[in-house]
């Protein structure tokens, strides 16, 4: 799996829908910036390490849809 800018994410537990907005280099690894949105609420950004995000997708905690 190769997460890229523009890919869609869905977190079933909270109902958040996210889009990968940036992938940044960091001394400890790649950082992925995600813009999350929930209907009726303001959007918010979070940053996650690339490796932890991939683990969450593989465990099924976050649903991943590549950009087409």
ABEGO torsion letter per residue (X at the ends): XBBBBGBBBBBAAAGBBBBBABBBBBAAEBBBBBBBBBBGBBBBBBBBBAAAAAAAAAAGABBBBBBX
